[in-house]
Amino acid sequence: MKKLEAVEESRAIMTAGKEWGVFKWLMEKRKVRIIADKATAALNDAEDKVKATWSDELKKAYNYLATKDSDSDKGKKGAKAKEDAKSFDPEILAIAQKVLDADEETEIQRLDAEDTFAEGERQMSTSMAREGAGKALATYDLHEKAIRKAEAAARPK
């Protein structure tokens, strides 16, 4: 995966932000939010482009796994879900599961970083803003790792 300009810009701001005082955070918080949103959008776009190169079978397996937890596992739907799982190549299903797990971990981390920033802003807490910056940096690393897994999944074995 190549480096994305928006992510690198956000990394620089977040790294600097870990050292900012309260007044600097108050002055820059809006700018930080905009830059962080651009970085997230750039990573999501890169992820979508990679997943668009996947085989149809891998796309179907990923979508199946991503939606199966939202389906009820009771009655006919549960039996149908088990039957659907048998229709996928177990190796493809395992690959899709690894990518899905990485995607879910990334999203959980991203939401945690956003919540930390929001709470820091609400409390006017510089330490929470710094913590949020650290979490955002970790989120970028996780998202890039998830994209590399998606890239690896696209390559034929």
Phi and psi in radians as a Rosetta constraint file:
Dihedral C 1 N 2 CA 2 C 2 CIRCULARHARMONIC -1.415 0.35
Dihedral N 2 CA 2 C 2 N 3 CIRCULARHARMONIC 2.729 0.35
Dihedral C 2 N 3 CA 3 C 3 CIRCULARHARMONIC -1.214 0.35
Dihedral N 3 CA 3 C 3 N 4 CIRCULARHARMONIC 2.453 0.35
Dihedral C 3 N 4 CA 4 C 4 CIRCULARHARMONIC -1.800 0.35
Dihedral N 4 CA 4 C 4 N 5 CIRCULARHARMONIC 2.269 0.35
Dihedral C 4 N 5 CA 5 C 5 CIRCULARHARMONIC -0.989 0.35
Dihedral N 5 CA 5 C 5 N 6 CIRCULARHARMONIC -0.773 0.35
Dihedral C 5 N 6 CA 6 C 6 CIRCULARHARMONIC -1.095 0.35
Dihedral N 6 CA 6 C 6 N 7 CIRCULARHARMONIC -0.648 0.35
Dihedral C 6 N 7 CA 7 C 7 CIRCULARHARMONIC -1.239 0.35
Dihedral N 7 CA 7 C 7 N 8 CIRCULARHARMONIC -0.739 0.35
Dihedral C 7 N 8 CA 8 C 8 CIRCULARHARMONIC -1.120 0.35
Dihedral N 8 CA 8 C 8 N 9 CIRCULARHARMONIC -0.679 0.35
Dihedral C 8 N 9 CA 9 C 9 CIRCULARHARMONIC -1.108 0.35
Dihedral N 9 CA 9 C 9 N 10 CIRCULARHARMONIC -0.760 0.35
Dihedral C 9 N 10 CA 10 C 10 CIRCULARHARMONIC -1.170 0.35
Dihedral N 10 CA 10 C 10 N 11 CIRCULARHARMONIC -0.680 0.35
Dihedral C 10 N 11 CA 11 C 11 CIRCULARHARMONIC -1.021 0.35
Dihedral N 11 CA 11 C 11 N 12 CIRCULARHARMONIC -0.765 0.35
Dihedral C 11 N 12 CA 12 C 12 CIRCULARHARMONIC -1.093 0.35
Dihedral N 12 CA 12 C 12 N 13 CIRCULARHARMONIC -0.781 0.35
Dihedral C 12 N 13 CA 13 C 13 CIRCULARHARMONIC -1.145 0.35
Dihedral N 13 CA 13 C 13 N 14 CIRCULARHARMONIC -0.781 0.35
Dihedral C 13 N 14 CA 14 C 14 CIRCULARHARMONIC -1.151 0.35
Dihedral N 14 CA 14 C 14 N 15 CIRCULARHARMONIC -0.665 0.35
Dihedral C 14 N 15 CA 15 C 15 CIRCULARHARMONIC -1.126 0.35
Dihedral N 15 CA 15 C 15 N 16 CIRCULARHARMONIC -0.792 0.35
Dihedral C 15 N 16 CA 16 C 16 CIRCULARHARMONIC -1.122 0.35
Dihedral N 16 CA 16 C 16 N 17 CIRCULARHARMONIC -0.677 0.35
Dihedral C 16 N 17 CA 17 C 17 CIRCULARHARMONIC -1.092 0.35
Dihedral N 17 CA 17 C 17 N 18 CIRCULARHARMONIC -0.414 0.35
Dihedral C 17 N 18 CA 18 C 18 CIRCULARHARMONIC -1.164 0.35
Dihedral N 18 CA 18 C 18 N 19 CIRCULARHARMONIC -0.227 0.35
Dihedral C 18 N 19 CA 19 C 19 CIRCULARHARMONIC -1.916 0.35
Dihedral N 19 CA 19 C 19 N 20 CIRCULARHARMONIC -0.102 0.35
Dihedral C 19 N 20 CA 20 C 20 CIRCULARHARMONIC -1.227 0.35
Dihedral N 20 CA 20 C 20 N 21 CIRCULARHARMONIC 2.649 0.35
Dihedral C 20 N 21 CA 21 C 21 CIRCULARHARMONIC -1.574 0.35
Dihedral N 21 CA 21 C 21 N 22 CIRCULARHARMONIC -3.115 0.35
Dihedral C 21 N 22 CA 22 C 22 CIRCULARHARMONIC -1.099 0.35
Dihedral N 22 CA 22 C 22 N 23 CIRCULARHARMONIC -0.725 0.35
Dihedral C 22 N 23 CA 23 C 23 CIRCULARHARMONIC -1.195 0.35
Dihedral N 23 CA 23 C 23 N 24 CIRCULARHARMONIC -0.683 0.35
Dihedral C 23 N 24 CA 24 C 24 CIRCULARHARMONIC -1.118 0.35
Dihedral N 24 CA 24 C 24 N 25 CIRCULARHARMONIC -0.729 0.35
Dihedral C 24 N 25 CA 25 C 25 CIRCULARHARMONIC -1.106 0.35
Dihedral N 25 CA 25 C 25 N 26 CIRCULARHARMONIC -0.733 0.35
Dihedral C 25 N 26 CA 26 C 26 CIRCULARHARMONIC -1.098 0.35
Dihedral N 26 CA 26 C 26 N 27 CIRCULARHARMONIC -0.661 0.35
Dihedral C 26 N 27 CA 27 C 27 CIRCULARHARMONIC -1.288 0.35
Dihedral N 27 CA 27 C 27 N 28 CIRCULARHARMONIC -0.582 0.35
Dihedral C 27 N 28 CA 28 C 28 CIRCULARHARMONIC -1.817 0.35
Dihedral N 28 CA 28 C 28 N 29 CIRCULARHARMONIC -0.095 0.35
Dihedral C 28 N 29 CA 29 C 29 CIRCULARHARMONIC -1.016 0.35
Dihedral N 29 CA 29 C 29 N 30 CIRCULARHARMONIC -0.678 0.35
Dihedral C 29 N 30 CA 30 C 30 CIRCULARHARMONIC -1.154 0.35
Dihedral N 30 CA 30 C 30 N 31 CIRCULARHARMONIC -0.763 0.35
Dihedral C 30 N 31 CA 31 C 31 CIRCULARHARMONIC -1.089 0.35
Dihedral N 31 CA 31 C 31 N 32 CIRCULARHARMONIC -0.739 0.35
Dihedral C 31 N 32 CA 32 C 32 CIRCULARHARMONIC -1.070 0.35
Dihedral N 32 CA 32 C 32 N 33 CIRCULARHARMONIC -0.757 0.35
Dihedral C 32 N 33 CA 33 C 33 CIRCULARHARMONIC -1.065 0.35
Dihedral N 33 CA 33 C 33 N 34 CIRCULARHARMONIC -0.797 0.35
Dihedral C 33 N 34 CA 34 C 34 CIRCULARHARMONIC -1.094 0.35
Dihedral N 34 CA 34 C 34 N 35 CIRCULARHARMONIC -0.795 0.35
Dihedral C 34 N 35 CA 35 C 35 CIRCULARHARMONIC -1.152 0.35
Dihedral N 35 CA 35 C 35 N 36 CIRCULARHARMONIC -0.708 0.35
Dihedral C 35 N 36 CA 36 C 36 CIRCULARHARMONIC -1.125 0.35
Dihedral N 36 CA 36 C 36 N 37 CIRCULARHARMONIC -0.714 0.35
Dihedral C 36 N 37 CA 37 C 37 CIRCULARHARMONIC -1.119 0.35
Dihedral N 37 CA 37 C 37 N 38 CIRCULARHARMONIC -0.673 0.35
Dihedral C 37 N 38 CA 38 C 38 CIRCULARHARMONIC -1.137 0.35
Dihedral N 38 CA 38 C 38 N 39 CIRCULARHARMONIC -0.704 0.35
Dihedral C 38 N 39 CA 39 C 39 CIRCULARHARMONIC -1.117 0.35
Dihedral N 39 CA 39 C 39 N 40 CIRCULARHARMONIC -0.775 0.35
Dihedral C 39 N 40 CA 40 C 40 CIRCULARHARMONIC -1.084 0.35
Dihedral N 40 CA 40 C 40 N 41 CIRCULARHARMONIC -0.749 0.35
Dihedral C 40 N 41 CA 41 C 41 CIRCULARHARMONIC -1.106 0.35
Dihedral N 41 CA 41 C 41 N 42 CIRCULARHARMONIC -0.706 0.35
Dihedral C 41 N 42 CA 42 C 42 CIRCULARHARMONIC -1.125 0.35
Dihedral N 42 CA 42 C 42 N 43 CIRCULARHARMONIC -0.729 0.35
Dihedral C 42 N 43 CA 43 C 43 CIRCULARHARMONIC -1.159 0.35
Dihedral N 43 CA 43 C 43 N 44 CIRCULARHARMONIC -0.729 0.35
Dihedral C 43 N 44 CA 44 C 44 CIRCULARHARMONIC -1.093 0.35
Dihedral N 44 CA 44 C 44 N 45 CIRCULARHARMONIC -0.708 0.35
Dihedral C 44 N 45 CA 45 C 45 CIRCULARHARMONIC -1.118 0.35
Dihedral N 45 CA 45 C 45 N 46 CIRCULARHARMONIC -0.780 0.35
Dihedral C 45 N 46 CA 46 C 46 CIRCULARHARMONIC -1.076 0.35
Dihedral N 46 CA 46 C 46 N 47 CIRCULARHARMONIC -0.719 0.35
Dihedral C 46 N 47 CA 47 C 47 CIRCULARHARMONIC -1.098 0.35
Dihedral N 47 CA 47 C 47 N 48 CIRCULARHARMONIC -0.781 0.35
Dihedral C 47 N 48 CA 48 C 48 CIRCULARHARMONIC -1.080 0.35
Dihedral N 48 CA 48 C 48 N 49 CIRCULARHARMONIC -0.702 0.35
Dihedral C 48 N 49 CA 49 C 49 CIRCULARHARMONIC -1.125 0.35
Dihedral N 49 CA 49 C 49 N 50 CIRCULARHARMONIC -0.708 0.35
Dihedral C 49 N 50 CA 50 C 50 CIRCULARHARMONIC -1.145 0.35
Dihedral N 50 CA 50 C 50 N 51 CIRCULARHARMONIC -0.816 0.35
Dihedral C 50 N 51 CA 51 C 51 CIRCULARHARMONIC -1.163 0.35
Dihedral N 51 CA 51 C 51 N 52 CIRCULARHARMONIC -0.420 0.35
Dihedral C 51 N 52 CA 52 C 52 CIRCULARHARMONIC -1.193 0.35
Dihedral N 52 CA 52 C 52 N 53 CIRCULARHARMONIC -0.344 0.35
Dihedral C 52 N 53 CA 53 C 53 CIRCULARHARMONIC -1.531 0.35
Dihedral N 53 CA 53 C 53 N 54 CIRCULARHARMONIC -0.104 0.35
Dihedral C 53 N 54 CA 54 C 54 CIRCULARHARMONIC -1.152 0.35
Dihedral N 54 CA 54 C 54 N 55 CIRCULARHARMONIC 2.737 0.35
Dihedral C 54 N 55 CA 55 C 55 CIRCULARHARMONIC -1.185 0.35
Dihedral N 55 CA 55 C 55 N 56 CIRCULARHARMONIC 2.762 0.35
Dihedral C 55 N 56 CA 56 C 56 CIRCULARHARMONIC -1.040 0.35
Dihedral N 56 CA 56 C 56 N 57 CIRCULARHARMONIC -0.672 0.35
Dihedral C 56 N 57 CA 57 C 57 CIRCULARHARMONIC -1.117 0.35
Dihedral N 57 CA 57 C 57 N 58 CIRCULARHARMONIC -0.732 0.35
Dihedral C 57 N 58 CA 58 C 58 CIRCULARHARMONIC -1.172 0.35
Dihedral N 58 CA 58 C 58 N 59 CIRCULARHARMONIC -0.713 0.35
Dihedral C 58 N 59 CA 59 C 59 CIRCULARHARMONIC -1.047 0.35
Dihedral N 59 CA 59 C 59 N 60 CIRCULARHARMONIC -0.782 0.35
Dihedral C 59 N 60 CA 60 C 60 CIRCULARHARMONIC -1.136 0.35
Dihedral N 60 CA 60 C 60 N 61 CIRCULARHARMONIC -0.716 0.35
Dihedral C 60 N 61 CA 61 C 61 CIRCULARHARMONIC -1.130 0.35
Dihedral N 61 CA 61 C 61 N 62 CIRCULARHARMONIC -0.758 0.35
Dihedral C 61 N 62 CA 62 C 62 CIRCULARHARMONIC -1.097 0.35
Dihedral N 62 CA 62 C 62 N 63 CIRCULARHARMONIC -0.837 0.35
Dihedral C 62 N 63 CA 63 C 63 CIRCULARHARMONIC -1.086 0.35
Dihedral N 63 CA 63 C 63 N 64 CIRCULARHARMONIC -0.678 0.35
Dihedral C 63 N 64 CA 64 C 64 CIRCULARHARMONIC -1.045 0.35
Dihedral N 64 CA 64 C 64 N 65 CIRCULARHARMONIC -0.852 0.35
Dihedral C 64 N 65 CA 65 C 65 CIRCULARHARMONIC -1.149 0.35
Dihedral N 65 CA 65 C 65 N 66 CIRCULARHARMONIC -0.678 0.35
Dihedral C 65 N 66 CA 66 C 66 CIRCULARHARMONIC -1.175 0.35
Dihedral N 66 CA 66 C 66 N 67 CIRCULARHARMONIC -0.507 0.35
Dihedral C 66 N 67 CA 67 C 67 CIRCULARHARMONIC -1.783 0.35
Dihedral N 67 CA 67 C 67 N 68 CIRCULARHARMONIC -0.249 0.35
Dihedral C 67 N 68 CA 68 C 68 CIRCULARHARMONIC -1.150 0.35
Dihedral N 68 CA 68 C 68 N 69 CIRCULARHARMONIC -0.562 0.35
Dihedral C 68 N 69 CA 69 C 69 CIRCULARHARMONIC -1.214 0.35
Dihedral N 69 CA 69 C 69 N 70 CIRCULARHARMONIC -0.450 0.35
Dihedral C 69 N 70 CA 70 C 70 CIRCULARHARMONIC -1.439 0.35
Dihedral N 70 CA 70 C 70 N 71 CIRCULARHARMONIC -0.305 0.35
Dihedral C 70 N 71 CA 71 C 71 CIRCULARHARMONIC -1.379 0.35
Dihedral N 71 CA 71 C 71 N 72 CIRCULARHARMONIC 2.632 0.35
Dihedral C 71 N 72 CA 72 C 72 CIRCULARHARMONIC -1.295 0.35
Dihedral N 72 CA 72 C 72 N 73 CIRCULARHARMONIC 2.333 0.35
Dihedral C 72 N 73 CA 73 C 73 CIRCULARHARMONIC -1.610 0.35
Dihedral N 73 CA 73 C 73 N 74 CIRCULARHARMONIC 0.351 0.35
Dihedral C 73 N 74 CA 74 C 74 CIRCULARHARMONIC -1.796 0.35
Dihedral N 74 CA 74 C 74 N 75 CIRCULARHARMONIC 2.619 0.35
Dihedral C 74 N 75 CA 75 C 75 CIRCULARHARMONIC 1.062 0.35
Dihedral N 75 CA 75 C 75 N 76 CIRCULARHARMONIC -2.434 0.35
Dihedral C 75 N 76 CA 76 C 76 CIRCULARHARMONIC -1.117 0.35
Dihedral N 76 CA 76 C 76 N 77 CIRCULARHARMONIC -0.656 0.35
Dihedral C 76 N 77 CA 77 C 77 CIRCULARHARMONIC -1.105 0.35
Dihedral N 77 CA 77 C 77 N 78 CIRCULARHARMONIC -0.708 0.35
Dihedral C 77 N 78 CA 78 C 78 CIRCULARHARMONIC -1.098 0.35
Dihedral N 78 CA 78 C 78 N 79 CIRCULARHARMONIC -0.757 0.35
Dihedral C 78 N 79 CA 79 C 79 CIRCULARHARMONIC -1.153 0.35
Dihedral N 79 CA 79 C 79 N 80 CIRCULARHARMONIC -0.707 0.35
Dihedral C 79 N 80 CA 80 C 80 CIRCULARHARMONIC -1.145 0.35
Dihedral N 80 CA 80 C 80 N 81 CIRCULARHARMONIC -0.698 0.35
Dihedral C 80 N 81 CA 81 C 81 CIRCULARHARMONIC -1.083 0.35
Dihedral N 81 CA 81 C 81 N 82 CIRCULARHARMONIC -0.740 0.35
Dihedral C 81 N 82 CA 82 C 82 CIRCULARHARMONIC -1.138 0.35
Dihedral N 82 CA 82 C 82 N 83 CIRCULARHARMONIC -0.662 0.35
Dihedral C 82 N 83 CA 83 C 83 CIRCULARHARMONIC -1.165 0.35
Dihedral N 83 CA 83 C 83 N 84 CIRCULARHARMONIC -0.734 0.35
Dihedral C 83 N 84 CA 84 C 84 CIRCULARHARMONIC -1.069 0.35
Dihedral N 84 CA 84 C 84 N 85 CIRCULARHARMONIC -0.700 0.35
Dihedral C 84 N 85 CA 85 C 85 CIRCULARHARMONIC -1.068 0.35
Dihedral N 85 CA 85 C 85 N 86 CIRCULARHARMONIC -0.600 0.35
Dihedral C 85 N 86 CA 86 C 86 CIRCULARHARMONIC -1.221 0.35
Dihedral N 86 CA 86 C 86 N 87 CIRCULARHARMONIC -0.350 0.35
Dihedral C 86 N 87 CA 87 C 87 CIRCULARHARMONIC -1.381 0.35
Dihedral N 87 CA 87 C 87 N 88 CIRCULARHARMONIC -0.160 0.35
Dihedral C 87 N 88 CA 88 C 88 CIRCULARHARMONIC -1.708 0.35
Dihedral N 88 CA 88 C 88 N 89 CIRCULARHARMONIC 2.554 0.35
Dihedral C 88 N 89 CA 89 C 89 CIRCULARHARMONIC -1.088 0.35
Dihedral N 89 CA 89 C 89 N 90 CIRCULARHARMONIC 2.194 0.35
Dihedral C 89 N 90 CA 90 C 90 CIRCULARHARMONIC -0.999 0.35
Dihedral N 90 CA 90 C 90 N 91 CIRCULARHARMONIC -0.589 0.35
Dihedral C 90 N 91 CA 91 C 91 CIRCULARHARMONIC -1.170 0.35
Dihedral N 91 CA 91 C 91 N 92 CIRCULARHARMONIC -0.737 0.35
Dihedral C 91 N 92 CA 92 C 92 CIRCULARHARMONIC -1.145 0.35
Dihedral N 92 CA 92 C 92 N 93 CIRCULARHARMONIC -0.716 0.35
Dihedral C 92 N 93 CA 93 C 93 CIRCULARHARMONIC -1.096 0.35
Dihedral N 93 CA 93 C 93 N 94 CIRCULARHARMONIC -0.705 0.35
Dihedral C 93 N 94 CA 94 C 94 CIRCULARHARMONIC -1.143 0.35
Dihedral N 94 CA 94 C 94 N 95 CIRCULARHARMONIC -0.712 0.35
Dihedral C 94 N 95 CA 95 C 95 CIRCULARHARMONIC -1.110 0.35
Dihedral N 95 CA 95 C 95 N 96 CIRCULARHARMONIC -0.814 0.35
Dihedral C 95 N 96 CA 96 C 96 CIRCULARHARMONIC -1.067 0.35
Dihedral N 96 CA 96 C 96 N 97 CIRCULARHARMONIC -0.677 0.35
Dihedral C 96 N 97 CA 97 C 97 CIRCULARHARMONIC -1.119 0.35
Dihedral N 97 CA 97 C 97 N 98 CIRCULARHARMONIC -0.712 0.35
Dihedral C 97 N 98 CA 98 C 98 CIRCULARHARMONIC -1.100 0.35
Dihedral N 98 CA 98 C 98 N 99 CIRCULARHARMONIC -0.737 0.35
Dihedral C 98 N 99 CA 99 C 99 CIRCULARHARMONIC -1.175 0.35
Dihedral N 99 CA 99 C 99 N 100 CIRCULARHARMONIC -0.766 0.35
Dihedral C 99 N 100 CA 100 C 100 CIRCULARHARMONIC -1.057 0.35
Dihedral N 100 CA 100 C 100 N 101 CIRCULARHARMONIC -0.751 0.35
Dihedral C 100 N 101 CA 101 C 101 CIRCULARHARMONIC -1.061 0.35
Dihedral N 101 CA 101 C 101 N 102 CIRCULARHARMONIC -0.746 0.35
Dihedral C 101 N 102 CA 102 C 102 CIRCULARHARMONIC -1.122 0.35
Dihedral N 102 CA 102 C 102 N 103 CIRCULARHARMONIC -0.714 0.35
Dihedral C 102 N 103 CA 103 C 103 CIRCULARHARMONIC -1.108 0.35
Dihedral N 103 CA 103 C 103 N 104 CIRCULARHARMONIC -0.756 0.35
Dihedral C 103 N 104 CA 104 C 104 CIRCULARHARMONIC -1.169 0.35
Dihedral N 104 CA 104 C 104 N 105 CIRCULARHARMONIC -0.713 0.35
Dihedral C 104 N 105 CA 105 C 105 CIRCULARHARMONIC -1.081 0.35
Dihedral N 105 CA 105 C 105 N 106 CIRCULARHARMONIC -0.715 0.35
Dihedral C 105 N 106 CA 106 C 106 CIRCULARHARMONIC -1.084 0.35
Dihedral N 106 CA 106 C 106 N 107 CIRCULARHARMONIC -0.795 0.35
Dihedral C 106 N 107 CA 107 C 107 CIRCULARHARMONIC -1.138 0.35
Dihedral N 107 CA 107 C 107 N 108 CIRCULARHARMONIC -0.703 0.35
Dihedral C 107 N 108 CA 108 C 108 CIRCULARHARMONIC -1.074 0.35
Dihedral N 108 CA 108 C 108 N 109 CIRCULARHARMONIC -0.776 0.35
Dihedral C 108 N 109 CA 109 C 109 CIRCULARHARMONIC -1.135 0.35
Dihedral N 109 CA 109 C 109 N 110 CIRCULARHARMONIC -0.721 0.35
Dihedral C 109 N 110 CA 110 C 110 CIRCULARHARMONIC -1.087 0.35
Dihedral N 110 CA 110 C 110 N 111 CIRCULARHARMONIC -0.796 0.35
Dihedral C 110 N 111 CA 111 C 111 CIRCULARHARMONIC -1.126 0.35
Dihedral N 111 CA 111 C 111 N 112 CIRCULARHARMONIC -0.642 0.35
Dihedral C 111 N 112 CA 112 C 112 CIRCULARHARMONIC -1.129 0.35
Dihedral N 112 CA 112 C 112 N 113 CIRCULARHARMONIC -0.739 0.35
Dihedral C 112 N 113 CA 113 C 113 CIRCULARHARMONIC -1.091 0.35
Dihedral N 113 CA 113 C 113 N 114 CIRCULARHARMONIC -0.781 0.35
Dihedral C 113 N 114 CA 114 C 114 CIRCULARHARMONIC -1.092 0.35
Dihedral N 114 CA 114 C 114 N 115 CIRCULARHARMONIC -0.740 0.35
Dihedral C 114 N 115 CA 115 C 115 CIRCULARHARMONIC -1.098 0.35
Dihedral N 115 CA 115 C 115 N 116 CIRCULARHARMONIC -0.685 0.35
Dihedral C 115 N 116 CA 116 C 116 CIRCULARHARMONIC -1.126 0.35
Dihedral N 116 CA 116 C 116 N 117 CIRCULARHARMONIC -0.783 0.35
Dihedral C 116 N 117 CA 117 C 117 CIRCULARHARMONIC -1.040 0.35
Dihedral N 117 CA 117 C 117 N 118 CIRCULARHARMONIC -0.818 0.35
Dihedral C 117 N 118 CA 118 C 118 CIRCULARHARMONIC -1.082 0.35
Dihedral N 118 CA 118 C 118 N 119 CIRCULARHARMONIC -0.757 0.35
Dihedral C 118 N 119 CA 119 C 119 CIRCULARHARMONIC -1.178 0.35
Dihedral N 119 CA 119 C 119 N 120 CIRCULARHARMONIC -0.681 0.35
Dihedral C 119 N 120 CA 120 C 120 CIRCULARHARMONIC -1.082 0.35
Dihedral N 120 CA 120 C 120 N 121 CIRCULARHARMONIC -0.700 0.35
Dihedral C 120 N 121 CA 121 C 121 CIRCULARHARMONIC -1.163 0.35
Dihedral N 121 CA 121 C 121 N 122 CIRCULARHARMONIC -0.750 0.35
Dihedral C 121 N 122 CA 122 C 122 CIRCULARHARMONIC -1.074 0.35
Dihedral N 122 CA 122 C 122 N 123 CIRCULARHARMONIC -0.729 0.35
Dihedral C 122 N 123 CA 123 C 123 CIRCULARHARMONIC -1.551 0.35
Dihedral N 123 CA 123 C 123 N 124 CIRCULARHARMONIC -0.063 0.35
Dihedral C 123 N 124 CA 124 C 124 CIRCULARHARMONIC 0.924 0.35
Dihedral N 124 CA 124 C 124 N 125 CIRCULARHARMONIC 0.846 0.35
Dihedral C 124 N 125 CA 125 C 125 CIRCULARHARMONIC -1.833 0.35
Dihedral N 125 CA 125 C 125 N 126 CIRCULARHARMONIC 1.970 0.35
Dihedral C 125 N 126 CA 126 C 126 CIRCULARHARMONIC -1.129 0.35
Dihedral N 126 CA 126 C 126 N 127 CIRCULARHARMONIC -0.681 0.35
Dihedral C 126 N 127 CA 127 C 127 CIRCULARHARMONIC -1.112 0.35
Dihedral N 127 CA 127 C 127 N 128 CIRCULARHARMONIC -0.650 0.35
Dihedral C 127 N 128 CA 128 C 128 CIRCULARHARMONIC -1.234 0.35
Dihedral N 128 CA 128 C 128 N 129 CIRCULARHARMONIC -0.626 0.35
Dihedral C 128 N 129 CA 129 C 129 CIRCULARHARMONIC -1.119 0.35
Dihedral N 129 CA 129 C 129 N 130 CIRCULARHARMONIC -0.721 0.35
Dihedral C 129 N 130 CA 130 C 130 CIRCULARHARMONIC -1.108 0.35
Dihedral N 130 CA 130 C 130 N 131 CIRCULARHARMONIC -0.753 0.35
Dihedral C 130 N 131 CA 131 C 131 CIRCULARHARMONIC -1.075 0.35
Dihedral N 131 CA 131 C 131 N 132 CIRCULARHARMONIC -0.743 0.35
Dihedral C 131 N 132 CA 132 C 132 CIRCULARHARMONIC -1.059 0.35
Dihedral N 132 CA 132 C 132 N 133 CIRCULARHARMONIC -0.679 0.35
Dihedral C 132 N 133 CA 133 C 133 CIRCULARHARMONIC -1.105 0.35
Dihedral N 133 CA 133 C 133 N 134 CIRCULARHARMONIC -0.747 0.35
Dihedral C 133 N 134 CA 134 C 134 CIRCULARHARMONIC -1.092 0.35
Dihedral N 134 CA 134 C 134 N 135 CIRCULARHARMONIC -0.706 0.35
Dihedral C 134 N 135 CA 135 C 135 CIRCULARHARMONIC -1.177 0.35
Dihedral N 135 CA 135 C 135 N 136 CIRCULARHARMONIC -0.652 0.35
Dihedral C 135 N 136 CA 136 C 136 CIRCULARHARMONIC -1.098 0.35
Dihedral N 136 CA 136 C 136 N 137 CIRCULARHARMONIC -0.749 0.35
Dihedral C 136 N 137 CA 137 C 137 CIRCULARHARMONIC -1.062 0.35
Dihedral N 137 CA 137 C 137 N 138 CIRCULARHARMONIC -0.735 0.35
Dihedral C 137 N 138 CA 138 C 138 CIRCULARHARMONIC -1.126 0.35
Dihedral N 138 CA 138 C 138 N 139 CIRCULARHARMONIC -0.628 0.35
Dihedral C 138 N 139 CA 139 C 139 CIRCULARHARMONIC -1.109 0.35
Dihedral N 139 CA 139 C 139 N 140 CIRCULARHARMONIC -0.745 0.35
Dihedral C 139 N 140 CA 140 C 140 CIRCULARHARMONIC -1.052 0.35
Dihedral N 140 CA 140 C 140 N 141 CIRCULARHARMONIC -0.737 0.35
Dihedral C 140 N 141 CA 141 C 141 CIRCULARHARMONIC -1.080 0.35
Dihedral N 141 CA 141 C 141 N 142 CIRCULARHARMONIC -0.791 0.35
Dihedral C 141 N 142 CA 142 C 142 CIRCULARHARMONIC -1.104 0.35
Dihedral N 142 CA 142 C 142 N 143 CIRCULARHARMONIC -0.726 0.35
Dihedral C 142 N 143 CA 143 C 143 CIRCULARHARMONIC -1.144 0.35
Dihedral N 143 CA 143 C 143 N 144 CIRCULARHARMONIC -0.733 0.35
Dihedral C 143 N 144 CA 144 C 144 CIRCULARHARMONIC -1.119 0.35
Dihedral N 144 CA 144 C 144 N 145 CIRCULARHARMONIC -0.672 0.35
Dihedral C 144 N 145 CA 145 C 145 CIRCULARHARMONIC -1.105 0.35
Dihedral N 145 CA 145 C 145 N 146 CIRCULARHARMONIC -0.737 0.35
Dihedral C 145 N 146 CA 146 C 146 CIRCULARHARMONIC -1.123 0.35
Dihedral N 146 CA 146 C 146 N 147 CIRCULARHARMONIC -0.673 0.35
Dihedral C 146 N 147 CA 147 C 147 CIRCULARHARMONIC -1.146 0.35
Dihedral N 147 CA 147 C 147 N 148 CIRCULARHARMONIC -0.703 0.35
Dihedral C 147 N 148 CA 148 C 148 CIRCULARHARMONIC -1.100 0.35
Dihedral N 148 CA 148 C 148 N 149 CIRCULARHARMONIC -0.626 0.35
Dihedral C 148 N 149 CA 149 C 149 CIRCULARHARMONIC -1.135 0.35
Dihedral N 149 CA 149 C 149 N 150 CIRCULARHARMONIC -0.710 0.35
Dihedral C 149 N 150 CA 150 C 150 CIRCULARHARMONIC -1.146 0.35
Dihedral N 150 CA 150 C 150 N 151 CIRCULARHARMONIC -0.653 0.35
Dihedral C 150 N 151 CA 151 C 151 CIRCULARHARMONIC -1.120 0.35
Dihedral N 151 CA 151 C 151 N 152 CIRCULARHARMONIC -0.752 0.35
Dihedral C 151 N 152 CA 152 C 152 CIRCULARHARMONIC -1.118 0.35
Dihedral N 152 CA 152 C 152 N 153 CIRCULARHARMONIC -0.630 0.35
Dihedral C 152 N 153 CA 153 C 153 CIRCULARHARMONIC -1.173 0.35
Dihedral N 153 CA 153 C 153 N 154 CIRCULARHARMONIC -0.478 0.35
Dihedral C 153 N 154 CA 154 C 154 CIRCULARHARMONIC -1.319 0.35
Dihedral N 154 CA 154 C 154 N 155 CIRCULARHARMONIC -0.391 0.35
Dihedral C 154 N 155 CA 155 C 155 CIRCULARHARMONIC -1.359 0.35
Dihedral N 155 CA 155 C 155 N 156 CIRCULARHARMONIC 2.301 0.35
Dihedral C 155 N 156 CA 156 C 156 CIRCULARHARMONIC -1.191 0.35
Dihedral N 156 CA 156 C 156 N 157 CIRCULARHARMONIC 2.523 0.35
